[in-house]
């Protein structure tokens, strides 16, 4: 993988947000969940979809803090407009595990 400069890294705006709403996304090609995430302040609530059904249910996501890139352009996912990219890593089986702070953090806090 090519190295990037620190200035390149600073262009990626990763923030902590709290999931305020989550629901199944049956129209998606692959099983997914729709998420509404509150980033507070000027960012507000943004929505996204995530292929995380192996490890999460919509009911278990509400109130959970997650990390997401908030400065990507919006992207149409079937009938749903995704406005942020929630971040995760694969578990031993390749299913996504969401990245989140290990302690409560103020919504909108930027990753350093």
Backbone as CSV, one residue per row, in Angstrom:
resi,resn,N_x,N_y,N_z,CA_x,CA_y,CA_z,C_x,C_y,C_z
1,UNK,0.850,-1.171,0.000,0.000,0.000,0.000,0.900,1.240,0.000
2,UNK,0.524,2.223,-0.771,1.309,3.448,-0.877,1.235,4.261,0.412
3,UNK,2.337,4.877,0.776,2.353,5.771,1.923,1.619,7.063,1.576
4,UNK,1.024,7.678,2.609,0.379,8.972,2.427,1.051,9.965,3.373
5,UNK,0.862,11.221,3.106,1.418,12.244,3.987,0.454,12.487,5.148
6,UNK,0.960,13.144,6.181,0.103,13.500,7.303,-1.010,14.438,6.842
7,UNK,-0.687,15.322,5.905,-1.721,16.219,5.366,-2.834,15.434,4.684
8,UNK,-2.498,14.332,3.992,-3.515,13.472,3.382,-4.404,12.866,4.458
9,UNK,-3.790,12.400,5.536,-4.540,11.817,6.651,-5.522,12.826,7.236
10,UNK,-5.091,14.069,7.372,-5.956,15.095,7.960,-7.168,15.410,7.101
11,UNK,-7.128,15.061,5.834,-8.273,15.296,4.945,-9.438,14.366,5.251
12,UNK,-9.158,13.225,5.881,-10.208,12.261,6.217,-10.788,12.654,7.572
13,UNK,-12.062,13.038,7.580,-12.728,13.517,8.794,-13.492,12.356,9.443
14,UNK,-12.865,11.741,10.450,-13.462,10.615,11.165,-13.985,11.132,12.503
15,UNK,-15.272,10.916,12.742,-15.936,11.425,13.950,-16.664,10.310,14.687
16,UNK,-16.891,10.550,15.974,-17.698,9.642,16.780,-19.146,10.132,16.740
17,UNK,-20.048,9.181,16.588,-21.468,9.489,16.591,-22.226,8.419,17.345
18,UNK,-23.470,8.722,17.684,-24.333,7.781,18.393,-25.474,7.365,17.475
19,UNK,-25.670,6.069,17.347,-26.769,5.544,16.533,-28.082,5.886,17.233
20,UNK,-28.927,6.642,16.535,-30.218,7.041,17.105,-31.370,6.201,16.560
21,UNK,-31.134,5.569,15.427,-32.177,4.750,14.793,-31.484,3.710,13.931
22,UNK,-32.028,2.510,13.911,-31.493,1.437,13.068,-32.657,0.550,12.636
23,UNK,-32.624,0.149,11.372,-33.696,-0.722,10.874,-33.167,-1.610,9.759
24,UNK,-33.818,-2.736,9.547,-33.394,-3.632,8.460,-33.444,-2.914,7.113
25,UNK,-32.639,-3.395,6.180,-32.589,-2.837,4.823,-32.830,-3.982,3.839
26,UNK,-34.085,-4.465,3.750,-34.373,-5.634,2.928,-34.161,-5.409,1.426
27,UNK,-34.160,-4.146,0.976,-33.982,-3.863,-0.454,-32.513,-3.974,-0.898
28,UNK,-31.592,-4.023,0.036,-30.163,-4.095,-0.302,-29.836,-5.436,-0.964
29,UNK,-28.848,-5.415,-1.868,-28.428,-6.652,-2.544,-27.855,-7.657,-1.561
30,UNK,-27.073,-7.185,-0.604,-26.525,-8.035,0.460,-27.172,-7.588,1.764
31,UNK,-27.376,-8.519,2.716,-28.024,-8.140,3.976,-27.334,-6.934,4.620
32,UNK,-28.130,-5.950,5.013,-27.587,-4.712,5.574,-28.578,-4.118,6.567
33,UNK,-28.081,-3.133,7.306,-28.884,-2.397,8.273,-28.753,-0.909,7.956
34,UNK,-29.883,-0.191,7.957,-29.867,1.267,7.812,-29.593,1.875,9.182
35,UNK,-28.709,2.874,9.209,-28.359,3.537,10.463,-28.546,5.047,10.333
36,UNK,-29.067,5.665,11.375,-29.114,7.112,11.510,-28.200,7.419,12.689
37,UNK,-27.174,8.238,12.442,-26.128,8.480,13.435,-26.063,9.964,13.748
38,UNK,-26.128,10.302,15.043,-26.057,11.695,15.484,-24.603,12.065,15.763
39,UNK,-24.093,13.055,15.008,-22.733,13.556,15.197,-22.742,14.908,15.900
40,UNK,-23.921,15.403,16.302,-24.033,16.652,17.033,-23.635,17.864,16.204
41,UNK,-23.693,19.021,16.842,-23.218,20.277,16.268,-23.613,20.532,14.834
42,UNK,-22.636,20.972,14.042,-22.870,21.343,12.648,-23.156,20.142,11.748
43,UNK,-22.730,18.966,12.147,-22.906,17.780,11.298,-24.317,17.224,11.428
44,UNK,-24.820,17.139,12.644,-26.171,16.648,12.889,-26.306,15.157,12.660
45,UNK,-27.513,14.719,12.315,-27.797,13.306,12.075,-27.551,13.004,10.608
46,UNK,-26.768,11.972,10.361,-26.489,11.494,9.002,-26.874,10.028,8.935
47,UNK,-27.191,9.563,7.739,-27.609,8.167,7.581,-26.626,7.398,6.710
48,UNK,-26.644,6.079,6.910,-25.799,5.180,6.136,-26.410,3.787,6.189
49,UNK,-25.878,2.912,5.369,-26.234,1.496,5.487,-24.939,0.722,5.665
50,UNK,-25.034,-0.390,6.360,-23.837,-1.179,6.642,-24.169,-2.664,6.592
51,UNK,-23.272,-3.428,5.991,-23.423,-4.883,5.899,-22.837,-5.508,7.166
52,UNK,-23.596,-5.404,8.241,-23.128,-5.822,9.563,-24.085,-6.798,10.242
53,UNK,-24.944,-7.436,9.447,-26.007,-8.276,10.019,-25.502,-9.543,10.697
54,UNK,-24.269,-9.962,10.402,-23.742,-11.172,11.049,-23.473,-10.947,12.530
55,UNK,-23.097,-9.717,12.897,-22.728,-9.445,14.289,-23.681,-8.507,15.024
56,UNK,-24.628,-7.886,14.311,-25.478,-6.875,14.938,-26.927,-7.016,14.498
57,UNK,-27.825,-6.550,15.372,-29.242,-6.421,15.043,-29.593,-4.937,15.141
58,UNK,-30.626,-4.509,14.438,-31.013,-3.099,14.568,-31.280,-2.691,16.022
59,UNK,-31.950,-3.552,16.770,-32.286,-3.231,18.160,-31.035,-3.049,19.016
60,UNK,-29.998,-3.822,18.749,-28.773,-3.744,19.540,-27.865,-2.582,19.177
61,UNK,-28.176,-1.884,18.097,-27.317,-0.783,17.654,-27.741,0.578,18.192
62,UNK,-29.023,0.745,18.507,-29.493,2.045,18.973,-28.824,2.409,20.290
63,UNK,-28.271,3.616,20.339,-27.561,4.093,21.516,-26.065,3.791,21.495
64,UNK,-25.616,3.003,20.551,-24.207,2.622,20.452,-23.401,3.721,19.768
65,UNK,-22.197,3.968,20.265,-21.299,4.910,19.608,-20.484,4.187,18.542
66,UNK,-20.300,4.848,17.405,-19.540,4.299,16.283,-18.630,5.380,15.716
67,UNK,-17.655,4.951,14.943,-16.760,5.870,14.241,-17.138,5.847,12.764
68,UNK,-17.105,7.029,12.126,-17.481,7.112,10.723,-16.745,8.254,10.037
69,UNK,-16.509,8.073,8.738,-15.977,9.144,7.901,-17.167,10.006,7.510
70,UNK,-17.086,11.303,7.815,-18.230,12.186,7.574,-18.040,13.113,6.377
71,UNK,-16.879,13.056,5.721,-16.666,13.983,4.603,-16.524,13.299,3.249
72,UNK,-17.112,12.120,3.097,-17.245,11.514,1.777,-18.510,12.063,1.128
73,UNK,-18.559,12.112,-0.202,-19.813,12.525,-0.839,-20.898,11.463,-0.616
74,UNK,-22.153,11.897,-0.596,-23.272,10.966,-0.438,-23.273,9.974,-1.592
75,UNK,-23.788,8.767,-1.309,-23.791,7.696,-2.301,-25.137,6.972,-2.251
76,UNK,-25.725,6.789,-3.410,-27.013,6.091,-3.499,-26.785,4.587,-3.365
77,UNK,-27.459,3.965,-2.390,-27.414,2.517,-2.187,-28.842,2.019,-2.386
78,UNK,-29.152,1.566,-3.590,-30.531,1.194,-3.904,-31.436,2.402,-3.686
79,UNK,-32.515,2.238,-2.898,-33.427,3.355,-2.670,-33.004,4.271,-1.512
80,UNK,-31.804,4.066,-0.971,-31.361,4.753,0.246,-30.104,5.570,-0.045
81,UNK,-30.057,6.812,0.446,-28.892,7.670,0.257,-27.987,7.555,1.487
82,UNK,-26.768,7.056,1.276,-25.789,6.913,2.347,-24.948,8.183,2.412
83,UNK,-24.866,8.787,3.605,-24.197,10.074,3.766,-22.861,9.997,4.499
84,UNK,-22.573,8.899,5.169,-21.304,8.700,5.877,-20.854,7.259,5.676
85,UNK,-19.601,6.986,6.009,-19.071,5.621,5.944,-18.715,5.183,7.357
86,UNK,-19.520,4.278,7.913,-19.241,3.746,9.236,-18.047,2.804,9.113
87,UNK,-17.174,2.790,10.127,-15.927,2.039,10.043,-15.984,0.739,10.835
88,UNK,-15.343,-0.283,10.285,-15.272,-1.569,10.949,-14.095,-2.374,10.441
89,UNK,-13.866,-3.488,11.096,-12.808,-4.420,10.707,-13.402,-5.828,10.675
90,UNK,-12.803,-6.744,9.893,-13.343,-8.104,9.847,-12.979,-8.908,11.091
91,UNK,-13.934,-9.742,11.522,-13.625,-10.687,12.587,-12.975,-11.921,11.970
92,UNK,-12.762,-12.971,12.736,-12.076,-14.171,12.255,-12.808,-14.828,11.086
93,UNK,-14.117,-14.614,10.978,-14.909,-15.200,9.891,-15.131,-14.222,8.732
94,UNK,-14.583,-13.019,8.837,-14.742,-12.031,7.781,-15.949,-11.119,7.943
95,UNK,-16.737,-11.311,8.992,-17.897,-10.448,9.252,-17.414,-9.156,9.912
96,UNK,-18.088,-8.054,9.640,-17.641,-6.751,10.123,-17.951,-6.537,11.606
97,UNK,-16.946,-6.014,12.309,-17.057,-5.573,13.692,-16.868,-4.057,13.672
98,UNK,-17.818,-3.326,14.195,-17.770,-1.867,14.165,-16.666,-1.314,15.061
99,UNK,-16.048,-0.220,14.613,-15.077,0.507,15.433,-15.830,1.508,16.287
100,UNK,-15.455,1.580,17.558,-16.103,2.517,18.468,-15.131,2.878,19.591
101,UNK,-15.357,4.026,20.242,-14.508,4.378,21.384,-14.706,3.361,22.497
102,UNK,-13.660,3.126,23.289,-13.814,2.158,24.387,-14.416,2.799,25.639
103,UNK,-14.613,4.136,25.618,-15.328,4.864,26.669,-16.261,5.841,25.970
104,UNK,-17.330,6.263,26.667,-18.232,7.258,26.076,-17.439,8.504,25.702
105,UNK,-17.718,9.026,24.530,-17.055,10.232,24.035,-18.123,11.194,23.539
106,UNK,-17.863,12.498,23.623,-18.847,13.465,23.108,-19.073,13.258,21.616
107,UNK,-20.350,13.270,21.198,-20.658,13.111,19.785,-19.994,14.227,18.980
108,UNK,-19.528,13.861,17.802,-18.864,14.825,16.943,-17.374,14.922,17.169
109,UNK,-16.851,14.255,18.209,-15.417,14.306,18.464,-14.635,13.749,17.286
110,UNK,-13.608,14.473,16.883,-12.812,14.067,15.721,-11.673,13.132,16.148
111,UNK,-11.458,12.094,15.356,-10.371,11.158,15.611,-9.027,11.872,15.417
112,UNK,-8.103,11.619,16.318,-6.745,12.183,16.221,-5.782,11.076,15.870
